[in-house]
Amino acid sequence: MRFVGLKGYSRYSDKKAYTLDEINRMEEVTVVLNRVRESEDLERMCKALKHEHVVLNEIASIARISREKKVTASVGLNPLNNHDLEFYEELGAYAVVLPPELNEEVESFEKKDVKIEVFRKAFVEMFYKGKCFLSSYLSGKSVKRDGECRMECGKKWEVFYNQKRVGSVTFKPKLIEYDVGGDLLKYEIRQIKGMGVIEHGTDNKHPKP
Amino acid sequence: MELTTNIPNLEGMSECSIKPYDGIYLGMPYCWEYEGNFVSNLHDLEAGIEILRSLKKKTYVTTFAVPRNKDLEKIYRLVETVSDLCDAIEASNLGIIRYLTKEYPDVKVHAGGLTNIYTVSTAELLYSIGVSRIVPAYELSIEDIEKMKDVGVEIEVVVHGKIPVGIGHECFLKRFSKIVGRDCPKICREEMYFKSEDLVLKPFGHATLSGKDICMYEHIDKLEFADAFRIEAVTERIGYRERVGSIYRRLIDDGFSRSDFESLKALSENGIANGYYFNKAGQIYVSR
């Protein structure tokens, strides 16, 4: 499984994403449209894709597009519990990506028809993926809407408690490898290589990407 | 126009601090362990609801914003306790929202600001499954929020206070417990800030909030399409909720006052900003 970002629609900058034409010339890729856009727009773009499998980050588009394609609910939707899985199953999702912070509790999820996808390698960040608005607060660029992150978390932050400086801290994302099982496995490499493929994945029978 | 705020525990429920408001959200959504948190102390919550009822205020109960499987039993108990007592339950997790609309169809459900409601299509879907009110994603501009009004769902917007800039699995205050000599839950009795040059953030429980206070006092007319205005005060010191609420109550009833605006600015220890309402970086303030 190879995940590729569609220019204008993928969350991790257009520099690493491909055009619609380029993607439609590829074979067997999963197309990531994980910027949050109106479902009509996402549906139109999905119809133009020849590929059968997409990753989406907007719930109405999951409900619409899953009638025709295999849809993975993005980790950006921040699924955290069994009710989240039930909801995405109800919307018609094929798989749900769990945040890597939940890797130690994957076993606590009830078995459902919707597949659980987990990160075997992931950048663990200051906040849950999909729940960070720091970039837009500080510099006006929204990861969820513009697909651009200014990595403000990586600054050196002085810590003040009761108006007294008590230390400093930084929240640079850390790449962590996990020994975790799920129906599908994902390997995040987006910030290591400046290339179009943003993630690799596989099913759990073939755990090497 | 309904004016709302949030109160984390019984200690914050003075009659003066409630008076300016029409509706109150009870509970601290960012941390279960917060001292006296209504969502963890159900007897206190029932007492809080009774106080609000006696004052004829709308009574809303909030839930933990990022619930994992281990948190579900606590949420079930909370919902079971208050489902017949409150006017609505607020949730910011889509799974919990769906659980509530399915299992408690007679209870009004509000989708909170951390639900990530960015699009009209998301608002439509939530309305179709029974959500009665939404707080659109904090990152949206006024124009984007106003488009959601056509869906039919009630819209609540934050007009003042610190908004979350992120939420995660960890409380960052706890990292400094040894250094400051205070453990959870006492550590958040005093305020912690992260500062980098002129940037300020306020960590609090699982959330990190804007250091600046979002302030739409000067621009309130641009948000008149909304059904409710919220003052975010759940992490604030004593007195803040009452003073800010009184100022916005006067704004709604009597109109703009320069001296009230100056008072709001004085109350904001790190300054004011407009959030994302004007399509700019959230920490910028645009004057009228």
Interface residues (C-beta under 8 A of the other chain):
Chain A: V36 R37 E38 S39 E40 E58 I59 A60 S61 A63 L77 N78 P79 L80 N81 N82 H83 D84 L85 E86 F87 E90 P99 E101 L102 E105 S108 F109 E125 M126 F127 Y128 G130 K131 C132 F133 L134 S136 Y137 L138 S139 G140 S142 K144 R145 E152 K155 K156 W157 E158 V159 F160 Y161 N162 Q163 V166 G167 V169
Chain B: V66 P67 R68 N69 K70 D71 L72 N93 L94 G95 I96 I97 R98 Y99 L114 N116 Y118 T119 V120 S121 T122 E124 L125 L126 A137 Y138 E139 P164 V165 G166 I167 G168 H169 F172 R175 F176 I179 V180 E190 E191 M192 Y193 F194 K195 S196 L199 L201 T208 S210 Y276 K280 A281 G282 Q283 I284
